[in-house]
């Protein structure tokens, strides 16, 4: 393969040549050759590259305390992360670049070479073009991670095709968005209409363009494709022209719409070219209303869309690395701490229905659509950057937690299907995607995520090598001329062996992460000799009887440390690590009666039976009187305060599997003991499951049983009074009741049940011949939107009620009654019920409408 070097880097080498003209010729030649090797090798590590601008490079050298061994120097050799990487690689080779490029060509007036893909990458108001960007990043990453030239060939082909599209446009523009030009031309004129995901009628257009920018960056950095950099420069020039006439107020208005990591890719372009225009342009994507409070260390996340915010912080952290602007690091590191320690679930995911809640209030935000995969992908990116700036074990802890729980839980280990949401609640199931039709955001980020598993296992610093994750792998530490081989049966085993191969003996520090979850059995041996116990000791904070320090103590208890072994290492040296795992509970910070169960770092999930078929319709027009009873039964654990190992027992001949014994009870049959099998969450696929559990003492259990019986009686009374029931979102029922709707009315599943919501109107016919008076009972969902939902309910064209549904801290079902005037029902076979959104608002999710007799 022909190697090429950025001309800007050659200029810098020339300058260094002039500075070292006094070197003896042989010594100087060795110096230059080693420098060229450094420049080429550092080109292949996505975010972690050396800057062309000498000023930025000087800052970078001062601020970088650790650098991950680049992807091209690390090879996974086994284990579940390797399996995920392999399956994703096979998926990438099945996709057809010409199909994902079809709309790019069409928008430029070129003939598409294949039928385009559909889903979120399809025509109309979509994220059209985002998959090509994700894919270009993914094949570039996979080439670096595996060395398989098939991925580079695909990257080169896409870059060539994008060059043809950009040339046809003639002004640097490069997009597949339908009416994308009109959107940005209006923006350039100062015509700005924004909402969270809408800019001038387009669905988050900067977000989509960011994916194209990132793909070009990765093709340049990881496959050394010079053409990709040229295209990216022209593309950025077009961006600069679009924004050049806007004032600060207009820019901030524009940024109210999700814009992905535009700040990050423009900083990266500055790093790759040394042209400060792109650094200045990156600041045009500084969203002050969100970032400024974080710089003051104010947690302003509640109610905000998770994946809109995380890329902003990735860009801030990357910019700090090359500018040293403290405000960027203050915002990014504080944001990371709040998300990881105050907003995240046991799996490392966060968010309900894609939004953050209040800090440390998770107990009531577990059920439903939790933990979006894109969010975790971006949090891992931020974590890797922050570790390079401050190599502390807490960052490696999050890598481990997120990778071995959420990320592996997001991909089916049999066929490689990826998930949009990876729910953590009770009786939930994976939100698998149709990998050749849906092309959602999480399919795109998943392509990249599973190619990145080798990045972050090892970091190098000045005379130090960190081992952050115990993953079967081989790595080259070029700086020391060393090769590292790591063999392990982790995550389910408890042993790891590291073998070093060196050209000559070298003195350095090997920093082995001692996970926080290891107990007294943790041990390290070097060439068979135990490392002294004092080197293995953890620094624990003393117990302080002061509630203001409780949060700090709680976090510190779950933070790892490093065992640093400094010696002269020789080829063939072997380090053995014992990693004992124990069972433990991890309750939510606000409610100790709601807990996850972990085995070491692995979240255990309870197997509740086969998945419910998505979209399955009942043969009956009406569901059961109490629909929730048709859901899988989730036992409550009446075990508090007993230790978990007293009632959770290993299953013989099934390593890593456990059974809840003697404490599982159900509200439906409170006298019956129920047993449930648990296994590591990442292994449990295509099943209904629970990650979090109710963990109660006997007194609380009695209260729950009494409350259940009262609610059962209430539901039975409602069922007895029900004349007709319309379940919204059920295709068969909606057809029967003549469901009609305007634009932007969608079906949304909430708490496992379908509903209807939207920003216009919908209606249906309600038979009334059997009664002359009655009441409408409407069941709403209280969450799944940003603010209040204001709408009107009309019957026969007459306003029945004006309703306002606000988001509640604990998402739940709401029931509201609306008495029907007799004159609206008298002598009528049916009435038309219509829900109509008020201007600038929407209809809250409506799950069902009942007609009750008085």
Buried (B, 14 or more C-beta within 10 A) or exposed (E): EEEEBBEBBEEBEEEEBEEEEEBEEEEBEEBBEEBBEEBBBBBBBBBBBBBBBEEBBEBBEEBBBBBBBBBBBBBBEEBBBBBBBBBBBEBBEEBBBBBBBBBBBBBBEBEBEEEBBBBBBBEEEBBBBBBBBBBBBBBBBBBBBBEEEBBBEBBBBBBEBBBEBBBBBEEBBBBBBBBBBEBBEBBBEEEBEBEEBBBBEBBBBBBBBBBBBBBBBBBBBBBBBBBBBBBBBBBBBBBBBBBEEBEEEBBBBBBBBBBBBBBBBBBBBBBBBBBEBBBEBBEBBBBEEBBBBBBEEEBBBBEBBBBBBBBBBBBBBBBBBBBBEEBBBBBBBBBBBBBBBBBBBBBBBBBBBBBBBBBBBBBBBBBBBBBBBBBBBBBBBBBBBBBBBEBBBBBBBBBBBBBBBBBBBBBBBEEBBBBBBBBBBBBBBBBBBEBBEBBBBBBBBBBBBBBBBBBBBBBBBEEBBBBBBBBBBBBBBBBBEBBBBBBBBBBBBBBBBBBBBBEEEBEBBBBBBBBBBBEEEBBBBBEEEEBEEEEBEEEEEEEEEEEEEEBEBEBBEBBBBBBEBEEEBEBEBBBBBEBBBBBBBBBBBBBEBBBBBBBBBBBBBBBBEEBBEEEEEBEEBBBEBBBEEEBBBBBBBBBBEBEBEEBBBBEEEEEBBBBBEBBBBBBEEBEEBBEBBBBBBBBBBEBBBBBBBBBBEEEBBEEBBEEBEEEBEEBEEBBEBBBBBBBBBBEEBBEBBEBBBEEEBEBBBBBBBBBBBBBBBBBBBBBBEEBBBBBBBBBBBBBBBEEBBBBBBBBBEEEBBEBEBEBEBEBEBBEEEBEBEEEBBEEBEBBBBBBBBBEEBBBBBBBBBBBBBE
